């Protein structure tokens, strides 16, 4: 088809569109519930279907999903997009639960894989079967309880202290600080050291290239003709991919060198902080190498997928969290008071906060900071780091609500819209109200994966939820005890096009050091 387009220009294009319309629109079967075709969103066009909706800017697309959720409620509705198999949008938790529990039926499928292949290849997010199992096992080892203890006791205090030094020097020089960059730097240092034994930074060439490539991959999900438009507009994308691939192979080569160097295991037990961190350093990439063998490209795909899964999502969640807090001073105060009380109860001197010898990490655990966790969860609700999910039916099936899905049907759900459902969250669903997460006994309310699917669910549930929660509580509590933040921008912030939810133009802030004597 592509050759035809190149050789015969306009004629090729016309034939191509006829083919598309015939194959994907006129031939497309209607999806039914109890024998009745599903309803379609208003303004669905005869041939273009809902294709134009998906070409819109992402904020408009988010709003479209929210409006549909408010109009259809739990009812599953049909969407059609030229070049795609028939699709449905789901909002009903019982359907979501069915998807989570039947991952053999609902796979990423060709639709997702074709678009994300250039960036993730066979990395865990795209992999099925044995390849998925091997990467999941390697990840479970990396995120074991003992490694997470090294994260809380050694790695996070170390990198947090470095970040605080950086913020303090900006404060002294009255410089504006981009908090998105700050959080990205913390998670880059953490993941770089613990997962790959590498020094990684938020503003290195690799990160910039990865961000650009992720934006282009997302556009592929919105633009049905991406494979044509990219031949014209894709030169920066191809350069970015080359940088990302080179970086991925670099991680693997380093790890292979380390493997050879440490072929003779040391018999000395090093129980210092540095020693404990060194035992974890590179543990993810080493487990991936052990699990996947020496296929360098595959190991590099796996490593890069873990990097975006863990580093970007967590940094973005923290960014939106601080964005919401700056608009809600009482919530900031409550976090500060909660953290301060905890330090007092445990006899920890507040003056040592943020130093290399800071021991607050031992007490700043998610379970001890319910209000801080409530704020984090409320930020995840309003700004889910993975705002959309797409799956494809590997075989025909029927949802619990009676919707029959033929093989290859595409299932879409928008976390952005589900998390703003007035039916599920009340009339104030659009508002930031962390208290909705606190039960009468003061503990955090637990929601099932299908009610609050930000970390996915079932066998493929997010492996790093605990890691993200630990990082969030420590970082938020420490930062709010030490500093006051006010926005250095006007109006609202929005996200930029990406597979995840980075904030467009960052989160520039004025920061003031709190007088710790007076706290
Ligand atoms: C707030 C932070 C985070 C959020 C909201 C989040 C959310 C998610 C979601 C929605 C998925 C399913 C993605 C899909 O398959 O389409 C996922 C998968 C995954 N996440 Fe997270 N994640 C977070 C942090 C982390 C961290 C810190 C790690 C650690 C490295 C991590 C590792 C993974 C892995 C390995 C998977 C793939 C699981 C599988 O397919 O078996 N995530 N995450």
Boltz pocket constraint, residues with backbone or C-beta under 6 A from the ligand:
constraints:
  - pocket:
      binder: B
      contacts: [[A, 124], [A, 125], [A, 136], [A, 139], [A, 306], [A, 309], [A, 310], [A, 311], [A, 313], [A, 314], [A, 317], [A, 380], [A, 384], [A, 385], [A, 386], [A, 388], [A, 389], [A, 453], [A, 454], [A, 455], [A, 456], [A, 459], [A, 460], [A, 461], [A, 462], [A, 463], [A, 464], [A, 465], [A, 467], [A, 468]]
      max_distance: 6.0
